[in-house]
Amino acid sequence: QVRLVESGGGLVQAGGSLRLSCAASGIIASINTMNWYRQAPGKQRELVASITSGGSTNYADSVKGRFTISRDSDKNTVYLQMNSLKPEDTAVYYCNTGNALTKIQYWGQGTQVTVSS
């Protein structure tokens, strides 16, 4: 059974930093493309960052230069380091991956990030 558990969210002032973690079980995070999404109130869920099995990363334009996605294969965990946070980064952040064969998508429960101005 695939399980993704996020942690690390919280309340931070603008300009501050947070590091989100996504602990994976039932899959091997290093051979799956792992994604971080976020959803702000009243808005659609959006892709924030991705890391492929080969280590290639992609970021939404709004977070480039501020956020970094990485993974620890030994811990089967993916991270999202968020620096220079802005109030518009306030959202619930979700960890995501999918099964390329079955097309099933897996989501964590989400972690709230709130950036005060």
C-alpha positions as CSV (number, residue, x, y, z in Angstrom):
1,Q,0.0,0.0,0.0
2,V,1.4,3.4,-1.0
3,R,1.5,6.0,1.6
4,L,2.8,9.6,1.5
5,V,3.0,11.5,4.7
6,E,3.9,15.2,4.7
7,S,5.3,17.2,7.6
8,G,7.1,20.5,8.2
9,G,4.4,23.0,7.5
10,G,3.6,25.9,9.9
11,L,3.3,29.6,10.3
12,V,6.2,31.8,9.2
13,Q,6.8,35.5,8.5
14,A,7.4,36.7,5.0
15,G,11.1,36.2,4.1
16,G,11.4,33.2,6.3
17,S,12.0,29.5,5.4
18,L,10.4,26.2,5.9
19,R,11.4,22.6,4.9
20,L,8.6,20.2,4.0
21,S,9.2,16.5,4.1
22,C,7.3,13.7,2.4
23,A,8.0,10.2,3.8
24,A,7.0,7.5,1.3
25,S,6.2,3.9,1.9
26,G,5.0,1.2,-0.4
27,I,7.0,2.8,-3.2
28,I,10.6,3.7,-3.8
29,A,10.8,7.4,-4.1
30,S,14.1,7.4,-5.9
31,I,12.6,5.6,-8.9
32,N,9.4,7.5,-9.1
33,T,8.8,11.1,-10.2
34,M,7.8,12.8,-7.0
35,N,5.9,16.1,-7.0
36,W,4.9,18.8,-4.6
37,Y,1.6,20.6,-5.3
38,R,-0.2,23.3,-3.4
39,Q,-3.7,24.6,-3.1
40,A,-4.6,28.0,-1.8
41,P,-8.2,28.8,-0.7
42,G,-10.4,29.3,-3.6
43,K,-7.8,28.3,-6.1
44,Q,-7.0,25.2,-8.1
45,R,-4.3,22.9,-7.0
46,E,-1.0,23.7,-8.8
47,L,2.3,21.9,-9.4
48,V,5.1,23.5,-7.5
49,A,8.1,21.3,-8.1
50,S,9.0,17.8,-9.4
51,I,12.0,15.5,-9.2
52,T,12.4,12.6,-11.6
53,S,14.1,9.3,-11.1
54,G,17.2,10.7,-12.8
55,G,17.3,13.7,-10.5
56,S,16.0,16.3,-12.9
57,T,14.0,19.0,-11.3
58,N,11.3,21.4,-12.5
59,Y,9.7,24.3,-10.8
60,A,6.7,26.6,-11.2
61,D,7.8,30.0,-12.4
62,S,6.5,31.5,-9.2
63,V,8.9,29.6,-7.0
64,K,12.0,29.4,-9.1
65,G,15.1,30.5,-7.3
66,R,13.3,30.2,-3.9
67,F,12.2,26.6,-3.6
68,T,14.4,23.5,-3.9
69,I,13.1,19.9,-4.2
70,S,15.4,17.1,-3.2
71,R,15.3,13.5,-2.0
72,D,17.1,11.2,0.4
73,S,17.0,7.7,-1.1
74,D,18.1,6.1,2.2
75,K,15.2,7.6,4.0
76,N,12.8,7.3,1.1
77,T,11.9,10.9,1.6
78,V,11.4,13.9,-0.6
79,Y,11.9,17.4,0.6
80,L,10.9,20.9,-0.4
81,Q,13.1,23.6,0.9
82,M,11.2,26.9,0.8
83,N,13.2,30.2,1.2
84,S,12.2,33.8,0.9
85,L,8.6,32.9,1.5
86,K,5.8,35.3,0.5
87,P,2.2,35.6,1.7
88,E,1.1,34.3,-1.7
89,D,2.9,31.0,-0.9
90,T,0.2,30.4,1.7
91,A,-1.5,27.1,0.9
92,V,-1.9,23.4,1.7
93,Y,1.1,21.6,0.3
94,Y,0.7,18.0,-1.0
95,C,3.1,15.3,-1.9
96,N,2.2,13.3,-5.0
97,T,3.4,10.5,-7.2
98,G,1.8,8.2,-9.7
99,N,2.1,4.6,-11.0
100,A,3.1,4.8,-14.7
101,L,1.5,1.5,-15.4
102,T,-1.8,1.7,-13.6
103,K,-2.1,5.5,-13.9
104,I,-3.1,5.6,-10.2
105,Q,-2.2,8.9,-8.5
106,Y,-1.2,8.9,-4.8
107,W,-1.5,11.9,-2.5
108,G,-0.5,12.7,1.0
109,Q,-2.9,14.3,3.5
110,G,-1.3,17.8,3.0
111,T,0.5,20.2,5.3
112,Q,-0.5,23.8,5.9
113,V,1.9,26.6,5.1
114,T,0.9,30.0,6.2
115,V,3.1,33.1,5.5
116,S,2.3,36.3,7.3
117,S,3.1,39.7,5.9
